[in-house]
């Protein structure tokens, strides 16, 4: 018998350590996305807040990382997404945003994982 599939938010550094360099930010997103297929193959639904935030930022007219529109949407959409998630996988190095996702998920009663090995089969 398998466990119920979970929706798992992958949370890691986005801007941290990048000095807002677009290539470094893209590398951070790629790193977080590298966990998506393994999570899917374990029988779960992987999500990144960036998958929701970045298209909205473009549609809302954000001009640069950290502008008013960015701050209105980027973390708030991920916090809202946590209402639908069963767990968070915290990856990578220091990140106040990823830590916010972990603390918010804990408050909502979601599971917190720190490695793929901790995630059960779905």
N, CA, C and O atoms as a GROMACS GRO file, in nm:
protein
  488
    1UNK      N    1   0.084  -0.118   0.000
    1UNK     CA    2   0.000   0.000   0.000
    1UNK      C    3   0.088   0.124   0.000
    1UNK      O    4   0.182   0.134   0.079
    2UNK      N    5   0.059   0.218  -0.088
    2UNK     CA    6   0.140   0.340  -0.093
    2UNK      C    7   0.073   0.452  -0.015
    2UNK      O    8  -0.047   0.448   0.013
    3UNK      N    9   0.152   0.551   0.019
    3UNK     CA   10   0.101   0.669   0.087
    3UNK      C   11   0.028   0.757  -0.013
    3UNK      O   12   0.044   0.743  -0.134
    4UNK      N   13  -0.052   0.848   0.039
    4UNK     CA   14  -0.121   0.946  -0.044
    4UNK      C   15  -0.018   1.041  -0.104
    4UNK      O   16   0.072   1.088  -0.033
    5UNK      N   17  -0.029   1.070  -0.233
    5UNK     CA   18   0.064   1.166  -0.293
    5UNK      C   19   0.054   1.303  -0.224
    5UNK      O   20  -0.055   1.349  -0.190
    6UNK      N   21   0.168   1.365  -0.204
    6UNK     CA   22   0.174   1.497  -0.141
    6UNK      C   23   0.211   1.602  -0.246
    6UNK      O   24   0.283   1.573  -0.341
    7UNK      N   25   0.161   1.724  -0.228
    7UNK     CA   26   0.211   1.837  -0.302
    7UNK      C   27   0.324   1.895  -0.217
    7UNK      O   28   0.303   1.933  -0.102
    8UNK      N   29   0.444   1.901  -0.275
    8UNK     CA   30   0.563   1.940  -0.200
    8UNK      C   31   0.624   2.065  -0.262
    8UNK      O   32   0.664   2.065  -0.379
    9UNK      N   33   0.630   2.171  -0.181
    9UNK     CA   34   0.695   2.295  -0.224
    9UNK      C   35   0.845   2.282  -0.204
    9UNK      O   36   0.892   2.249  -0.095
   10UNK      N   37   0.920   2.307  -0.310
   10UNK     CA   38   1.066   2.305  -0.303
   10UNK      C   39   1.111   2.448  -0.271
   10UNK      O   40   1.089   2.539  -0.351
   11UNK      N   41   1.173   2.466  -0.156
   11UNK     CA   42   1.212   2.600  -0.110
   11UNK      C   43   1.363   2.607  -0.093
   11UNK      O   44   1.423   2.528  -0.020
   12UNK      N   45   1.423   2.703  -0.160
   12UNK     CA   46   1.567   2.725  -0.149
   12UNK      C   47   1.599   2.868  -0.184
   12UNK      O   48   1.509   2.948  -0.209
   13UNK      N   49   1.726   2.902  -0.186
   13UNK     CA   50   1.765   3.039  -0.219
   13UNK      C   51   1.723   3.079  -0.359
   13UNK      O   52   1.737   3.002  -0.454
   14UNK      N   53   1.671   3.199  -0.371
   14UNK     CA   54   1.640   3.259  -0.501
   14UNK      C   55   1.739   3.373  -0.526
   14UNK      O   56   1.818   3.368  -0.620
   15UNK      N   57   1.734   3.475  -0.440
   15UNK     CA   58   1.823   3.590  -0.454
   15UNK      C   59   1.949   3.578  -0.369
   15UNK      O   60   2.051   3.638  -0.402
   16UNK      N   61   1.944   3.501  -0.262
   16UNK     CA   62   2.055   3.494  -0.166
   16UNK      C   63   2.187   3.466  -0.234
   16UNK      O   64   2.200   3.371  -0.312
   17UNK      N   65   2.286   3.548  -0.203
   17UNK     CA   66   2.420   3.527  -0.256
   17UNK      C   67   2.438   3.559  -0.402
   17UNK      O   68   2.542   3.527  -0.459
   18UNK      N   69   2.338   3.623  -0.465
   18UNK     CA   70   2.347   3.649  -0.609
   18UNK      C   71   2.378   3.794  -0.643
   18UNK      O   72   2.417   3.824  -0.755
   19UNK      N   73   2.361   3.884  -0.548
   19UNK     CA   74   2.370   4.028  -0.576
   19UNK      C   75   2.277   4.063  -0.692
   19UNK      O   76   2.304   4.154  -0.771
   20UNK      N   77   2.166   3.989  -0.701
   20UNK     CA   78   2.063   4.004  -0.805
   20UNK      C   79   2.115   3.984  -0.946
   20UNK      O   80   2.059   4.038  -1.042
   21UNK      N   81   2.223   3.908  -0.961
   21UNK     CA   82   2.277   3.872  -1.093
   21UNK      C   83   2.180   3.770  -1.156
   21UNK      O   84   2.159   3.662  -1.100
   22UNK      N   85   2.120   3.804  -1.270
   22UNK     CA   86   2.020   3.715  -1.333
   22UNK      C   87   2.072   3.573  -1.359
   22UNK      O   88   1.997   3.477  -1.345
   23UNK      N   89   2.199   3.559  -1.395
   23UNK     CA   90   2.253   3.424  -1.420
   23UNK      C   91   2.261   3.343  -1.291
   23UNK      O   92   2.232   3.224  -1.291
   24UNK      N   93   2.300   3.408  -1.182
   24UNK     CA   94   2.307   3.338  -1.053
   24UNK      C   95   2.168   3.304  -1.001
   24UNK      O   96   2.147   3.197  -0.943
   25UNK      N   97   2.073   3.395  -1.022
   25UNK     CA   98   1.934   3.367  -0.983
   25UNK      C   99   1.882   3.248  -1.064
   25UNK      O  100   1.819   3.158  -1.008
   26UNK      N  101   1.908   3.247  -1.194
   26UNK     CA  102   1.864   3.136  -1.279
   26UNK      C  103   1.927   3.005  -1.233
   26UNK      O  104   1.862   2.900  -1.236
   27UNK      N  105   2.054   3.010  -1.190
   27UNK     CA  106   2.120   2.889  -1.138
   27UNK      C  107   2.052   2.841  -1.010
   27UNK      O  108   2.038   2.721  -0.988
   28UNK      N  109   2.010   2.934  -0.925
   28UNK     CA  110   1.939   2.897  -0.802
   28UNK      C  111   1.806   2.830  -0.835
   28UNK      O  112   1.769   2.729  -0.774
   29UNK      N  113   1.733   2.885  -0.932
   29UNK     CA  114   1.606   2.825  -0.972
   29UNK      C  115   1.630   2.686  -1.030
   29UNK      O  116   1.558   2.591  -0.998
   30UNK      N  117   1.731   2.673  -1.116
   30UNK     CA  118   1.764   2.543  -1.174
   30UNK      C  119   1.797   2.442  -1.064
   30UNK      O  120   1.755   2.326  -1.071
   31UNK      N  121   1.871   2.485  -0.963
   31UNK     CA  122   1.903   2.395  -0.852
   31UNK      C  123   1.775   2.346  -0.783
   31UNK      O  124   1.760   2.227  -0.758
   32UNK      N  125   1.684   2.439  -0.752
   32UNK     CA  126   1.558   2.397  -0.689
   32UNK      C  127   1.480   2.304  -0.781
   32UNK      O  128   1.424   2.203  -0.736
   33UNK      N  129   1.476   2.337  -0.910
   33UNK     CA  130   1.402   2.254  -1.005
   33UNK      C  131   1.463   2.115  -1.020
   33UNK      O  132   1.394   2.021  -1.061
   34UNK      N  133   1.590   2.101  -0.988
   34UNK     CA  134   1.655   1.970  -1.001
   34UNK      C  135   1.594   1.865  -0.908
   34UNK      O  136   1.616   1.746  -0.926
   35UNK      N  137   1.518   1.910  -0.810
   35UNK     CA  138   1.453   1.817  -0.717
   35UNK      C  139   1.313   1.777  -0.764
   35UNK      O  140   1.253   1.685  -0.709
   36UNK      N  141   1.261   1.846  -0.866
   36UNK     CA  142   1.122   1.824  -0.907
   36UNK      C  143   1.097   1.685  -0.964
   36UNK      O  144   1.002   1.618  -0.924
   37UNK      N  145   1.179   1.641  -1.057
   37UNK     CA  146   1.157   1.510  -1.118
   37UNK      C  147   1.174   1.397  -1.015
   37UNK      O  148   1.091   1.306  -1.012
   38UNK      N  149   1.278   1.401  -0.930
   38UNK     CA  150   1.286   1.296  -0.827
   38UNK      C  151   1.164   1.293  -0.734
   38UNK      O  152   1.119   1.185  -0.694
   39UNK      N  153   1.111   1.410  -0.700
   39UNK     CA  154   0.990   1.413  -0.616
   39UNK      C  155   0.873   1.353  -0.693
   39UNK      O  156   0.796   1.274  -0.637
   40UNK      N  157   0.859   1.389  -0.820
   40UNK     CA  158   0.753   1.332  -0.903
   40UNK      C  159   0.766   1.180  -0.911
   40UNK      O  160   0.667   1.108  -0.899
   41UNK      N  161   0.888   1.133  -0.930
   41UNK     CA  162   0.911   0.988  -0.943
   41UNK      C  163   0.885   0.914  -0.813
   41UNK      O  164   0.866   0.792  -0.814
   42UNK      N  165   0.885   0.984  -0.700
   42UNK     CA  166   0.848   0.923  -0.572
   42UNK      C  167   0.696   0.918  -0.556
   42UNK      O  168   0.645   0.864  -0.458
   43UNK      N  169   0.623   0.974  -0.653
   43UNK     CA  170   0.478   0.967  -0.651
   43UNK      C  171   0.409   1.093  -0.602
   43UNK      O  172   0.291   1.090  -0.567
   44UNK      N  173   0.482   1.206  -0.597
   44UNK     CA  174   0.426   1.329  -0.544
   44UNK      C  175   0.419   1.439  -0.650
   44UNK      O  176   0.461   1.418  -0.764
   45UNK      N  177   0.366   1.554  -0.613
   45UNK     CA  178   0.354   1.668  -0.702
   45UNK      C  179   0.451   1.776  -0.655
   45UNK      O  180   0.430   1.837  -0.550
   46UNK      N  181   0.558   1.800  -0.731
   46UNK     CA  182   0.653   1.904  -0.693
   46UNK      C  183   0.606   2.041  -0.742
   46UNK      O  184   0.549   2.053  -0.850
   47UNK      N  185   0.631   2.145  -0.661
   47UNK     CA  186   0.601   2.282  -0.704
   47UNK      C  187   0.709   2.376  -0.652
   47UNK      O  188   0.771   2.352  -0.548
   48UNK      N  189   0.729   2.482  -0.725
   48UNK     CA  190   0.815   2.593  -0.681
   48UNK      C  191   0.729   2.718  -0.679
   48UNK      O  192   0.646   2.739  -0.768
   49UNK      N  193   0.747   2.799  -0.578
   49UNK     CA  194   0.677   2.927  -0.575
   49UNK      C  195   0.709   3.010  -0.699
   49UNK      O  196   0.624   3.085  -0.748
   50UNK      N  197   0.832   2.995  -0.749
   50UNK     CA  198   0.876   3.070  -0.868
   50UNK      C  199   0.791   3.037  -0.989
   50UNK      O  200   0.770   3.123  -1.075
   51UNK      N  201   0.741   2.913  -0.998
   51UNK     CA  202   0.659   2.874  -1.112
   51UNK      C  203   0.530   2.955  -1.116
   51UNK      O  204   0.472   2.974  -1.223
   52UNK      N  205   0.485   3.002  -1.002
   52UNK     CA  206   0.365   3.086  -0.994
   52UNK      C  207   0.401   3.234  -0.996
   52UNK      O  208   0.336   3.314  -1.064
   53UNK      N  209   0.505   3.270  -0.922
   53UNK     CA  210   0.540   3.411  -0.905
   53UNK      C  211   0.595   3.475  -1.031
   53UNK      O  212   0.553   3.586  -1.066
   54UNK      N  213   0.687   3.410  -1.101
   54UNK     CA  214   0.755   3.475  -1.212
   54UNK      C  215   0.660   3.515  -1.326
   54UNK      O  216   0.672   3.627  -1.376
   55UNK      N  217   0.566   3.429  -1.368
   55UNK     CA  218   0.471   3.475  -1.470
   55UNK      C  219   0.383   3.591  -1.420
   55UNK      O  220   0.353   3.683  -1.496
   56UNK      N  221   0.342   3.586  -1.292
   56UNK     CA  222   0.261   3.695  -1.238
   56UNK      C  223   0.339   3.825  -1.234
   56UNK      O  224   0.285   3.932  -1.264
   57UNK      N  225   0.467   3.817  -1.196
   57UNK     CA  226   0.551   3.937  -1.193
   57UNK      C  227   0.558   4.002  -1.331
   57UNK      O  228   0.545   4.124  -1.343
   58UNK      N  229   0.577   3.921  -1.433
   58UNK     CA  230   0.583   3.973  -1.569
   58UNK      C  231   0.450   4.037  -1.608
   58UNK      O  232   0.447   4.146  -1.665
   59UNK      N  233   0.340   3.969  -1.577
   59UNK     CA  234   0.208   4.021  -1.612
   59UNK      C  235   0.175   4.149  -1.536
   59UNK      O  236   0.108   4.237  -1.590
   60UNK      N  237   0.222   4.160  -1.412
   60UNK     CA  238   0.192   4.276  -1.329
   60UNK      C  239   0.285   4.395  -1.359
   60UNK      O  240   0.262   4.505  -1.309
   61UNK      N  241   0.388   4.373  -1.439
   61UNK     CA  242   0.474   4.482  -1.480
   61UNK      C  243   0.597   4.505  -1.394
   61UNK      O  244   0.653   4.615  -1.394
   62UNK      N  245   0.640   4.404  -1.320
   62UNK     CA  246   0.763   4.417  -1.241
   62UNK      C  247   0.880   4.445  -1.336
   62UNK      O  248   0.895   4.378  -1.438
   63UNK      N  249   0.961   4.543  -1.302
   63UNK     CA  250   1.073   4.582  -1.388
   63UNK      C  251   1.206   4.526  -1.341
   63UNK      O  252   1.298   4.508  -1.421
   64UNK      N  253   1.219   4.498  -1.209
   64UNK     CA  254   1.344   4.443  -1.158
   64UNK      C  255   1.320   4.368  -1.028
   64UNK      O  256   1.225   4.395  -0.955
   65UNK      N  257   1.408   4.274  -1.001
   65UNK     CA  258   1.402   4.196  -0.877
   65UNK      C  259   1.406   4.292  -0.759
   65UNK      O  260   1.496   4.375  -0.748
   66UNK      N  261   1.308   4.278  -0.671
   66UNK     CA  262   1.305   4.360  -0.551
   66UNK      C  263   1.224   4.488  -0.564
   66UNK      O  264   1.214   4.564  -0.467
   67UNK      N  265   1.165   4.514  -0.682
   67UNK     CA  266   1.082   4.635  -0.692
   67UNK      C  267   0.949   4.614  -0.618
   67UNK      O  268   0.923   4.506  -0.565
   68UNK      N  269   0.867   4.717  -0.616
   68UNK     CA  270   0.743   4.713  -0.538
   68UNK      C  271   0.652   4.598  -0.581
   68UNK      O  272   0.594   4.529  -0.497
   69UNK      N  273   0.639   4.577  -0.711
   69UNK     CA  274   0.554   4.468  -0.761
   69UNK      C  275   0.613   4.333  -0.721
   69UNK      O  276   0.539   4.242  -0.682
   70UNK      N  277   0.745   4.319  -0.732
   70UNK     CA  278   0.811   4.195  -0.689
   70UNK      C  279   0.776   4.166  -0.543
   70UNK      O  280   0.736   4.054  -0.509
   71UNK      N  281   0.791   4.266  -0.457
   71UNK     CA  282   0.764   4.246  -0.315
   71UNK      C  283   0.617   4.218  -0.287
   71UNK      O  284   0.584   4.149  -0.191
   72UNK      N  285   0.528   4.271  -0.371
   72UNK     CA  286   0.384   4.247  -0.356
   72UNK      C  287   0.350   4.101  -0.386
   72UNK      O  288   0.259   4.045  -0.324
   73UNK      N  289   0.422   4.039  -0.479
   73UNK     CA  290   0.382   3.908  -0.531
   73UNK      C  291   0.474   3.793  -0.492
   73UNK      O  292   0.425   3.686  -0.458
   74UNK      N  293   0.604   3.812  -0.496
   74UNK     CA  294   0.698   3.700  -0.493
   74UNK      C  295   0.680   3.607  -0.372
   74UNK      O  296   0.648   3.490  -0.391
   75UNK      N  297   0.700   3.655  -0.252
   75UNK     CA  298   0.681   3.567  -0.135
   75UNK      C  299   0.533   3.544  -0.102
   75UNK      O  300   0.496   3.433  -0.063
   76UNK      N  301   0.447   3.647  -0.116
   76UNK     CA  302   0.305   3.622  -0.084
   76UNK      C  303   0.241   3.509  -0.165
   76UNK      O  304   0.159   3.435  -0.110
   77UNK      N  305   0.276   3.493  -0.293
   77UNK     CA  306   0.214   3.384  -0.370
   77UNK      C  307   0.261   3.248  -0.318
   77UNK      O  308   0.184   3.153  -0.316
   78UNK      N  309   0.387   3.240  -0.276
   78UNK     CA  310   0.436   3.113  -0.220
   78UNK      C  311   0.370   3.083  -0.086
   78UNK      O  312   0.338   2.968  -0.057
   79UNK      N  313   0.349   3.186  -0.005
   79UNK     CA  314   0.279   3.166   0.123
   79UNK      C  315   0.138   3.116   0.097
   79UNK      O  316   0.091   3.024   0.165
   80UNK      N  317   0.070   3.174   0.000
   80UNK     CA  318  -0.066   3.126  -0.035
   80UNK      C  319  -0.061   2.983  -0.088
   80UNK      O  320  -0.148   2.902  -0.058
   81UNK      N  321   0.040   2.954  -0.167
   81UNK     CA  322   0.056   2.819  -0.221
   81UNK      C  323   0.069   2.716  -0.109
   81UNK      O  324   0.025   2.602  -0.123
   82UNK      N  325   0.130   2.756   0.001
   82UNK     CA  326   0.148   2.664   0.113
   82UNK      C  327   0.015   2.615   0.170
   82UNK      O  328   0.010   2.509   0.232
   83UNK      N  329  -0.094   2.691   0.150
   83UNK     CA  330  -0.226   2.644   0.194
   83UNK      C  331  -0.267   2.518   0.120
   83UNK      O  332  -0.351   2.441   0.168
   84UNK      N  333  -0.208   2.495   0.003
   84UNK     CA  334  -0.241   2.378  -0.079
   84UNK      C  335  -0.136   2.267  -0.069
   84UNK      O  336  -0.159   2.156  -0.116
   85UNK      N  337  -0.022   2.298  -0.008
   85UNK     CA  338   0.087   2.201  -0.001
   85UNK      C  339   0.080   2.117   0.127
   85UNK      O  340   0.035   2.163   0.232
   86UNK      N  341   0.127   1.994   0.113
   86UNK     CA  342   0.133   1.902   0.227
   86UNK      C  343   0.269   1.904   0.293
   86UNK      O  344   0.283   1.862   0.408
   87UNK      N  345   0.370   1.954   0.221
   87UNK     CA  346   0.507   1.946   0.272
   87UNK      C  347   0.595   2.049   0.202
   87UNK      O  348   0.560   2.103   0.097
   88UNK      N  349   0.711   2.074   0.263
   88UNK     CA  350   0.814   2.158   0.204
   88UNK      C  351   0.944   2.078   0.205
   88UNK      O  352   0.977   2.012   0.303
   89UNK      N  353   1.017   2.085   0.094
   89UNK     CA  354   1.154   2.034   0.088
   89UNK      C  355   1.244   2.156   0.089
   89UNK      O  356   1.246   2.233  -0.007
   90UNK      N  357   1.320   2.173   0.196
   90UNK     CA  358   1.413   2.287   0.209
   90UNK      C  359   1.548   2.243   0.156
   90UNK      O  360   1.608   2.148   0.205
   91UNK      N  361   1.595   2.315   0.054
   91UNK     CA  362   1.721   2.280  -0.012
   91UNK      C  363   1.813   2.401  -0.016
   91UNK      O  364   1.769   2.515   0.001
   92UNK      N  365   1.941   2.375  -0.039
   92UNK     CA  366   2.037   2.482  -0.062
   92UNK      C  367   2.081   2.553   0.065
   92UNK      O  368   2.056   2.509   0.177
   93UNK      N  369   2.147   2.665   0.042
   93UNK     CA  370   2.209   2.740   0.151
   93UNK      C  371   2.117   2.842   0.215
   93UNK      O  372   1.994   2.831   0.206
   94UNK      N  373   2.177   2.940   0.281
   94UNK     CA  374   2.100   3.040   0.354
   94UNK      C  375   2.001   3.114   0.264
   94UNK      O  376   2.033   3.151   0.152
   95UNK      N  377   1.880   3.133   0.316
   95UNK     CA  378   1.776   3.203   0.242
   95UNK      C  379   1.664   3.242   0.337
   95UNK      O  380   1.596   3.156   0.392
   96UNK      N  381   1.647   3.372   0.357
   96UNK     CA  382   1.539   3.416   0.447
   96UNK      C  383   1.403   3.379   0.388
   96UNK      O  384   1.311   3.344   0.463
   97UNK      N  385   1.388   3.385   0.255
   97UNK     CA  386   1.262   3.349   0.194
   97UNK      C  387   1.229   3.202   0.211
   97UNK      O  388   1.115   3.166   0.243
   98UNK      N  389   1.328   3.115   0.188
   98UNK     CA  390   1.306   2.970   0.207
   98UNK      C  391   1.277   2.939   0.352
   98UNK      O  392   1.193   2.854   0.383
   99UNK      N  393   1.347   3.008   0.442
   99UNK     CA  394   1.320   2.988   0.585
   99UNK      C  395   1.179   3.034   0.622
   99UNK      O  396   1.114   2.973   0.707
  100UNK      N  397   1.132   3.141   0.558
  100UNK     CA  398   0.994   3.186   0.578
  100UNK      C  399   0.896   3.078   0.533
  100UNK      O  400   0.795   3.054   0.600
  101UNK      N  401   0.925   3.012   0.420
  101UNK     CA  402   0.836   2.906   0.372
  101UNK      C  403   0.833   2.790   0.472
  101UNK      O  404   0.727   2.732   0.497
  102UNK      N  405   0.949   2.756   0.529
  102UNK     CA  406   0.955   2.647   0.627
  102UNK      C  407   0.875   2.684   0.752
  102UNK      O  408   0.796   2.603   0.800
  103UNK      N  409   0.896   2.803   0.806
  103UNK     CA  410   0.825   2.840   0.929
  103UNK      C  411   0.675   2.852   0.905
  103UNK      O  412   0.595   2.814   0.990
  104UNK      N  413   0.637   2.905   0.789
  104UNK     CA  414   0.495   2.916   0.756
  104UNK      C  415   0.433   2.778   0.739
  104UNK      O  416   0.322   2.753   0.787
  105UNK      N  417   0.505   2.689   0.672
  105UNK     CA  418   0.454   2.552   0.654
  105UNK      C  419   0.437   2.482   0.788
  105UNK      O  420   0.339   2.411   0.809
  106UNK      N  421   0.534   2.502   0.879
  106UNK     CA  422   0.521   2.441   1.013
  106UNK      C  423   0.396   2.492   1.082
  106UNK      O  424   0.322   2.413   1.141
  107UNK      N  425   0.372   2.623   1.074
  107UNK     CA  426   0.251   2.682   1.136
  107UNK      C  427   0.125   2.620   1.079
  107UNK      O  428   0.025   2.605   1.149
  108UNK      N  429   0.128   2.584   0.951
  108UNK     CA  430   0.010   2.528   0.884
  108UNK      C  431   0.000   2.377   0.903
  108UNK      O  432  -0.094   2.314   0.855
  109UNK      N  433   0.098   2.319   0.972
  109UNK     CA  434   0.095   2.176   0.998
  109UNK      C  435   0.151   2.089   0.888
  109UNK      O  436   0.129   1.968   0.888
  110UNK      N  437   0.223   2.147   0.795
  110UNK     CA  438   0.282   2.069   0.685
  110UNK      C  439   0.409   1.999   0.733
  110UNK      O  440   0.472   2.039   0.831
  111UNK      N  441   0.445   1.894   0.661
  111UNK     CA  442   0.569   1.822   0.689
  111UNK      C  443   0.686   1.902   0.632
  111UNK      O  444   0.671   1.971   0.531
  112UNK      N  445   0.801   1.891   0.697
  112UNK     CA  446   0.921   1.958   0.649
  112UNK      C  447   1.027   1.851   0.624
  112UNK      O  448   1.057   1.770   0.712
  113UNK      N  449   1.082   1.852   0.504
  113UNK     CA  450   1.190   1.759   0.468
  113UNK      C  451   1.315   1.840   0.434
  113UNK      O  452   1.306   1.953   0.385
  114UNK      N  453   1.431   1.780   0.461
  114UNK     CA  454   1.558   1.845   0.431
  114UNK      C  455   1.642   1.764   0.333
  114UNK      O  456   1.754   1.804   0.300
  115UNK      N  457   1.589   1.651   0.286
  115UNK     CA  458   1.656   1.574   0.182
  115UNK      C  459   1.553   1.488   0.110
  115UNK      O  460   1.447   1.458   0.164
  116UNK      N  461   1.585   1.449  -0.012
  116UNK     CA  462   1.496   1.361  -0.087
  116UNK      C  463   1.475   1.228  -0.015
  116UNK      O  464   1.366   1.170  -0.021
  117UNK      N  465   1.580   1.180   0.053
  117UNK     CA  466   1.570   1.052   0.121
  117UNK      C  467   1.464   1.052   0.231
  117UNK      O  468   1.412   0.946   0.265
  118UNK      N  469   1.432   1.166   0.287
  118UNK     CA  470   1.330   1.176   0.393
  118UNK      C  471   1.189   1.164   0.338
  118UNK      O  472   1.096   1.135   0.413
  119UNK      N  473   1.173   1.186   0.208
  119UNK     CA  474   1.039   1.186   0.148
  119UNK      C  475   0.997   1.042   0.119
  119UNK      O  476   1.065   0.970   0.045
  120UNK      N  477   0.883   1.000   0.176
  120UNK     CA  478   0.837   0.862   0.149
  120UNK      C  479   0.781   0.849   0.008
  120UNK      O  480   0.749   0.948  -0.057
  121UNK      N  481   0.769   0.726  -0.037
  121UNK     CA  482   0.705   0.700  -0.165
  121UNK      C  483   0.558   0.738  -0.153
  121UNK      O  484   0.496   0.719  -0.049
  122UNK      N  485   0.502   0.793  -0.263
  122UNK     CA  486   0.361   0.835  -0.262
  122UNK      C  487   0.273   0.727  -0.318
  122UNK      O  488   0.151   0.745  -0.325
   0.00000   0.00000   0.00000
